[in-house]
Amino acid sequence: MSRLLLAMFATVAFAGITQAQQSPLAGRWDGYWISDKNGHTGPLHGRFRQIDSNTYRVAFHGRFAKIIPFWYTTKLHVEGAGDGVVLLGASQNLPLLGEYRTTATATDTSFNATFTSRKDSGRFVLNRR
């Protein structure tokens, strides 16, 4: 009987550890981007991978002007969290765009970000695949 209780306790304990280590944002996301300055828009996909408890590496890819592909990789840093919502931010210098800033609000199923650069600003709207 004690072995059964020990086995049940171990199963519950390890299940809790596994759930705590899973990233709520990791995985593939789909949606679109839109420029607030000129109305350009296109498809957008993201692959989120958690690096540590405060950082996600995100690889975005999409299309501009319906046919021109683009790829963009960034590290989003957790700036706050609570009630199932994660606040993220990033800033980096990109060729032709200068400083590119991103702020985002994410849940288990949605990712809504704003971006600003020297010549443009807009939004990324993604949902879990």
C-alpha positions, 0 to 999 in steps of 0.5 A: 500500500505504501508503494502505491501511495509513493508512486501516486505522490511521485506521479503528481509531483512530476506532473506539477513540475512538467506543467510549471516548466511548459511555456505558455507562448512557445509554439507556432502562431499565425496572423497578420501585420499592418502598418498604421502609417500607410495601411500596408498589410500581409500575412505573418507567422511566428515561432516562439521559443522560451530561452529562460523565464524572462526571454522568448526568441521569436522568429517572424516571417511574412510577406510585404506587398503580397509577394516580397518575403521577409524574416525577422528574429528578435528576443522579447523580454517579459516586462510583466505578467498576471491574470493569464497575460504576459507583457513583452518588449524588445528594441534593436537596430535593424538595417534600413529601419533604424531602432525597431521597438516592439511592445506586446500583450500575449495570452495562451491564444493571442499575441497583439504587438505594436511596433515603431521604427524611424519610418513606420509603426503598426501592429502584429496580430497573431493567434496560436496555430 
